Amino acid sequence: MSAQNFVDYVKICFRSGKGGAGSAHLHRAKGNPKGGPDGGDGGRGGHIILRGDRNVWTLLALKYRKHVIAGDGGNGSNNHKFGANGEDIYLDVPLGTVAKDAETGEVDFEITQHGEERIILAGGRGGLGNSHFKSSTNQTPRYAQPGEPGQEEWKVLELKTLADVGLVGFPNAGKSTLLASITSAKPKIANYPFTTLVPNLGIVPYRDGRSFVMADIPGIIEDAHQGKGLGHRFLRHIERNATLLFMIPCDTGNIREEYSILLRELQMYNEELLDKPHVLAVTKSDLLDDELRQMLKADLPEGIPAIFISSVAQQGLQELKDLLWATITEYKEQHLPEDHWGGRRGWEEEE
């Protein structure tokens, strides 16, 4: 997906429908010139509803919709007839969409499952007709409730990519090359920083027809948590990944130090990211002989599974997939309910 078509942030003014007014009608008929109240209730104003869709990957469809307006409820009428409810507006959004208040930044909710529906702005309630106010002391009330006004608020929708594995590394660490090697995705690859400007998703085929989703995310730089480089646009996309694959080239100055910098940026942005399982892939390892490989092993950070790979030479890729599959499986069995992501395990093919 091109950078122009990938949209992960939109700001929209939503306006829900106002409720219809209740009717203050009094029944009149031949032979009954002084009938009682028979005014119906007004209809509810239209809601604005976000609906999760696993087939939508971007907020592009909402990029140019600066105003979304739901329908107003109809007024009540005689003979206890209710007004029609206002037309609800449904907006299909990708899984991983977060709705926030544009002024306060407070999170309203997150859409994480296919078919999940959440009201982002509720319509006004319809007013009650005069028949509700009839009593022994007031048998012909000549008043009814007006409908509630609708709401108007600016909301921000942000997309956090949903994937099983998120690739973490500095620019030109080989993330896009790995994704192109083990999936059918075709990310842009070039020998300069920030080739990847938007997340790219690919499905990694695994043994026995199983698969998992990998996300190539724009490269991180030091002080990214302060917004430098692609900053927060990058970091929010790794919050939803089940496993983080750190990718560091073998020809970097100090693998342990580079890993510490990446880890610090994640911690400064969101400490909860440290609770996710981490795997380290040392890339471009086709440049190493056995002696250099043994020397580098002594320089690897402790407490994290590590593997040497070469996407170009196809070295270590199956071992990497085995390690990632085991890590993903363990994490999801411990942290995710059985029906998470579309009513079944989203990382396993249906029988």
Secondary structure as UniProt FT lines:
FT   TURN            3..5
FT   STRAND          9..15
FT   TURN            30..31
FT   TURN            33..34
FT   STRAND          48..52
FT   TURN            54..55
FT   HELIX           60..62
FT   TURN            63..64
FT   STRAND          67..69
FT   TURN            78..80
FT   STRAND          89..93
FT   TURN            95..96
FT   STRAND          97..101
FT   TURN            102..104
FT   STRAND          107..111
FT   TURN            114..115
FT   STRAND          117..121
FT   HELIX           130..133
FT   STRAND          152..159
FT   STRAND          165..168
FT   TURN            171..172
FT   HELIX           175..182
FT   TURN            193..194
FT   STRAND          200..205
FT   HELIX           207..209
FT   STRAND          211..216
FT   TURN            222..223
FT   HELIX           224..226
FT   TURN            229..230
FT   HELIX           231..235
FT   HELIX           236..238
FT   TURN            239..240
FT   STRAND          243..249
FT   TURN            250..251
FT   HELIX           255..269
FT   HELIX           271..275
FT   STRAND          278..283
FT   HELIX           285..287
FT   HELIX           290..297
FT   TURN            298..299
FT   TURN            302..303
FT   STRAND          306..308
FT   TURN            311..314
FT   HELIX           317..335
FT   TURN            338..343
FT   TURN            346..347
//
